[in-house]
Amino acid sequence: MKIQRRLLIPKRFGSLLVCLIAVLLIILLIVKPTNHAETRHDHPDARLRTRVYTAPLAEVKQQIQQSIGELKTYGRRWKLQPDKQRTSEADATIEVVVPVLVFSDDLVVTLHADTQSEQARTVVNVASRSRVGRGDLGENRRHILQLLDTLEKIFPSTD
């Protein structure tokens, strides 16, 4: 006697599953997944707005460089790219490689000295981009927030 095995899924559940998958695909098409995130002064998400710290550019840069070596994603440390850093009196750029499982994301921190203020203030913007793929499931946003949360513990933001 032959025993036949069949997948025991009720027909209603199968139809519901097909509808659910169709709805998810439509949502993904509407949302338009991205593989990057960045801060800006008018970002709709308040956590991703440009930061202004009451500290000289050199001090903020040094603290960022120290913090980068301590930050981890999925147990792997972020790597500072010393050969890709640029600094002038009023501006600085720090580039970082953030490991994500088998991939790597590129994070760029841009610092600008606020010369309009009487106090030493530094404007900080961060951008993170995946090297591959069209969507990142929010990973780049999390990189930025991880760095900004670390900086908030060191420098209270003025904006």
N, C-alpha and C positions, 0 to 999 in steps of 0.2 A: 504494500500500500504506500503510495506517495503522499508525502506531506508537503503541501504548498504553503509557503510563507508569503503573506501579503502585508503591505504596510497598512496598519489599522488606523487610518485617519478618516474620521467621519467626513462626508461630503460637504457639510456646512463649514467645517473647520478649514477644509481645503480652499473653499471659495473665499472665506474670511482672510486666509493667509495671502491669497493672490491679491485681494483688495488692499491689504495692509502694505504689501510690497509696492503696489502701484502708487499708493499715497506717498510712501517714503521716497520713491523716485521723483515724483512731482515736486515734493518739498525740496529735494536736493537740486533740482533744476531751477527752482525759484530762488533759493538762497544763494546760488552761485558760489560754491566753495572756493576759497582762496588758499594760497600757499604762502601768505605773508601777513604781517601785522606791523603797525607802526604807531608811535605816539604823535600827536599833533595838538596844537592849542585849542582846536574846536572839535575834538573827537567826541562823538555822541556818548561813548563810554567814558565816564569820568576817570576811571582807573587808567585809561590810556591817553590821558592828556599830558602835554609837555610839562616837565617839572622845572621849577626854579628854586635853587638852593642858595641860602645865604652863606656862601663860602667861595674862596678864590678858585678859579679854574684848575690850577695845579693841584690843590688839595682834593677836589672832587675827582679829578683824573686818577690820582694816586689811590684813593679809596676804592674806586671802581676796579682798578687793576688788581688790588689786593683781594677784593670780593670775588672777582672772576675765578681765581684759583680755588676758592672754597665752594663755589656753586656746582651742583650736580644735577643731572637729568638721568633718570633710570640707573642711578648708581655710578654713572660715568662723569668725570670732571670736565667742566668747560675748559677750552684751551685758548689762551690769549695768542693773538697773531702779532708778535712784536715787529715783524718786518712790514706790516701793513698799517702801522700807526702813523698819524700825521699830527704835528703840533705846531702852533704858532702862538704869538702872545695872546690872541683873542679867540682862537679856535683850537679844537682838538678832535680827533677821530680815533676811536678804539674799535678794532675788529676782533671778533671772537668766533670760534667754531664750537657749536653746541652739538654734542653727539645725541642722536635719537635712535635707539636700538641699532639698526644696521646702517642708518642714514646719518647725515650731518646737516645742520642748519647753520646759516650765517647770520650773525647778530652784529649790528653796527651801532655804536654809541657815538652820538655827535654832541660835543660840548661847545658852548659859545659864552664868552665872558660878556655880561651885561654892563656895558660902559655907560649907560644912561642913569644908572643908579649910583647913589652916594656910597652905599655899602658894596662890598665885593659880592656879586651874585653870579651864579652860573646857570645857564639855561641848558637843560638836558633833554635830548630826544633820542629814542631808541627805535630801531627797525630790525625785524627778524624775518628771514626768508628761507624757505625750504629749497634745497638744491634740486630736488626731483619731485615730480607729481603735481597735481592740480589742486589738491586739498590737503590740509594738515590736521583736520579735526581739532583746531584750536591750539595746537602745540606751540606755534610761534607767539601767540598771545600769552600763553603761560610762561614762555621764556622771558618776555618783556616784564610781566608782572613779578616774576621771581626776582629779577634784577632790581626793579623799582622798589619792591618791598624791602629788599636788603638795604637799599640806599635810604629809604625812609627811616630806618632804625638809626642811621648814622647822622643824616641831615634832615631836620624837619623841613618839609616843603613850604614855600611861602605862597604858592598859588594853588 
